[in-house]
Amino acid sequence: MKKRVIVSACILGEYCRYDGKTKEIHSVKEALKEYDIIPFCPEAPLFGTPRERINVLEINGEKRIVTDETNKDVTELLKEEINTFIQLHPKVERIILKSKSPSCGYGTTPLLNEKKETIKLGSGIAAELMNKYYKDVKIEDELNFMKHNPNDLN
């Protein structure tokens, strides 16, 4: 049985980003060809593509996911979508997420204050929930993956 890996769907070439585009990285797909790849995007099923951009706001020490223009708090919707995905895929060997994403960024996501000014970098909502659930699974973004797998990226 193949090892299983969760990968941000935009890295796999799915047109699921807020702007209707993809961030496909052929070398990541090629390096993972021996894995059973599970595409992941919690935003597209909920909000469609293209859609309003979302941000991670830190308000009174709590992270909230808020739409950019309409200022709608979508934190609970995203948590529910992500937790459902995790329950459907309880056992995986690896996770590769899209850097800087408000959902998937792993230590690279801009955290904003209420004025939507960047105050620091942190993790997106999916990265945080996956980090809690998949305690023994290596989680990285595509930049670290490519940096640590140079032999796989011909």
C-alpha positions as CSV (number, residue, x, y, z in Angstrom):
1,M,0.0,0.0,0.0
2,K,1.3,3.4,-0.9
3,K,2.2,6.0,1.7
4,R,-0.3,8.9,1.8
5,V,0.5,12.6,1.5
6,I,-1.8,15.6,1.8
7,V,-0.8,18.4,-0.6
8,S,-2.4,21.8,-1.1
9,A,-4.5,21.5,-4.2
10,C,-3.1,24.6,-5.8
11,I,0.4,23.1,-5.8
12,L,-1.0,20.1,-7.6
13,G,-2.3,22.4,-10.4
14,E,-6.0,22.8,-9.3
15,Y,-7.4,26.2,-10.1
16,C,-8.7,26.7,-6.6
17,R,-7.0,29.9,-5.4
18,Y,-9.0,33.0,-4.5
19,D,-7.9,34.6,-7.8
20,G,-8.9,31.6,-9.8
21,K,-5.3,30.7,-10.5
22,T,-3.1,27.8,-9.6
23,K,0.4,27.6,-8.0
24,E,1.3,24.3,-9.7
25,I,4.8,23.0,-9.0
26,H,5.5,20.1,-11.3
27,S,8.6,19.1,-9.3
28,V,6.6,18.5,-6.1
29,K,4.2,16.3,-8.0
30,E,7.1,14.4,-9.6
31,A,8.9,14.0,-6.2
32,L,5.7,12.5,-4.7
33,K,4.8,10.1,-7.5
34,E,5.3,7.1,-5.2
35,Y,2.7,8.5,-2.8
36,D,-1.0,8.4,-2.8
37,I,-1.6,12.1,-3.1
38,I,-4.6,13.6,-1.3
39,P,-5.4,17.1,-2.7
40,F,-6.5,19.7,0.0
41,C,-8.1,23.1,-0.2
42,P,-10.6,24.1,2.5
43,E,-11.6,27.4,0.9
44,A,-12.7,26.4,-2.6
45,P,-15.6,24.1,-1.5
46,L,-16.9,26.7,0.9
47,F,-16.5,29.9,-1.1
48,G,-16.0,28.9,-4.7
49,T,-13.3,30.0,-7.2
50,P,-12.6,32.9,-7.7
51,R,-13.6,34.3,-4.4
52,E,-12.9,37.1,-2.0
53,R,-9.5,36.9,-0.4
54,I,-9.3,36.0,3.3
55,N,-6.9,37.2,6.0
56,V,-5.7,35.9,9.4
57,L,-6.4,38.6,11.9
58,E,-5.1,38.5,15.5
59,I,-7.7,40.1,17.7
60,N,-7.1,40.1,21.5
61,G,-4.7,37.2,21.1
62,E,-7.1,35.1,19.1
63,K,-6.8,34.3,15.4
64,R,-9.8,34.9,13.3
65,I,-10.2,34.3,9.5
66,V,-11.9,37.3,8.0
67,T,-12.8,38.2,4.4
68,D,-10.8,41.0,3.0
69,E,-13.6,43.3,1.6
70,T,-16.8,42.4,3.4
71,N,-15.1,41.7,6.8
72,K,-17.1,38.5,7.3
73,D,-15.7,36.1,9.9
74,V,-15.4,32.7,8.4
75,T,-13.3,31.0,11.1
76,E,-15.9,28.5,12.2
77,L,-16.9,27.5,8.7
78,L,-13.3,26.8,7.8
79,K,-12.7,24.9,11.0
80,E,-15.6,22.6,10.3
81,E,-14.5,22.0,6.7
82,I,-10.9,21.3,7.8
83,N,-11.9,19.0,10.7
84,T,-14.2,17.0,8.3
85,F,-11.3,16.6,5.9
86,I,-9.0,15.4,8.7
87,Q,-11.7,12.8,9.9
88,L,-11.8,11.5,6.3
89,H,-8.0,11.1,6.2
90,P,-7.0,10.1,9.7
91,K,-3.7,8.4,8.6
92,V,-1.1,10.1,6.4
93,E,2.7,10.0,6.3
94,R,3.4,13.5,5.1
95,I,1.7,17.0,4.6
96,I,2.9,19.6,2.1
97,L,1.0,23.0,2.3
98,K,1.1,26.2,0.4
99,S,3.3,28.9,2.0
100,K,1.8,32.2,3.0
101,S,-1.8,31.0,2.6
102,P,-4.3,32.1,5.3
103,S,-5.4,28.4,5.4
104,C,-2.3,26.5,4.7
105,G,0.7,28.7,5.5
106,Y,3.0,27.0,8.0
107,G,4.9,29.7,9.8
108,T,4.8,32.0,6.7
109,T,1.3,33.4,6.9
110,P,1.0,37.2,7.5
111,L,-1.0,37.8,10.7
112,L,-2.8,41.1,10.6
113,N,-4.1,43.5,13.3
114,E,-7.6,44.9,13.1
115,K,-6.4,47.6,10.7
116,K,-5.2,44.8,8.5
117,E,-1.5,45.7,9.0
118,T,1.0,42.8,9.2
119,I,2.1,42.3,12.8
120,K,4.0,39.0,12.4
121,L,4.2,35.7,10.6
122,G,2.4,32.6,11.8
123,S,0.4,29.6,10.5
124,G,-2.9,29.4,8.7
125,I,-6.0,27.8,10.2
126,A,-5.5,24.5,8.4
127,A,-1.9,24.2,9.2
128,E,-2.6,24.8,12.9
129,L,-5.4,22.2,13.1
130,M,-3.4,19.7,11.1
131,N,-0.4,20.3,13.4
132,K,-2.6,19.4,16.4
133,Y,-4.2,16.4,14.9
134,Y,-1.3,14.8,13.0
135,K,1.2,15.0,15.8
136,D,3.8,12.6,14.4
137,V,3.5,13.6,10.8
138,K,6.0,15.9,9.1
139,I,4.3,19.1,7.9
140,E,6.1,21.5,5.6
141,D,5.4,24.0,3.0
142,E,6.4,23.7,-0.7
143,L,9.5,25.9,-0.1
144,N,10.9,23.7,2.6
145,F,10.0,20.6,0.7
146,M,11.9,21.7,-2.3
147,K,14.9,22.9,-0.2
148,H,15.1,19.5,1.6
149,N,14.4,17.3,-1.5
150,P,16.8,18.6,-4.1
151,N,17.6,15.2,-5.5
152,D,13.9,14.6,-6.1
153,L,13.5,17.7,-8.1
154,N,15.1,17.1,-11.5
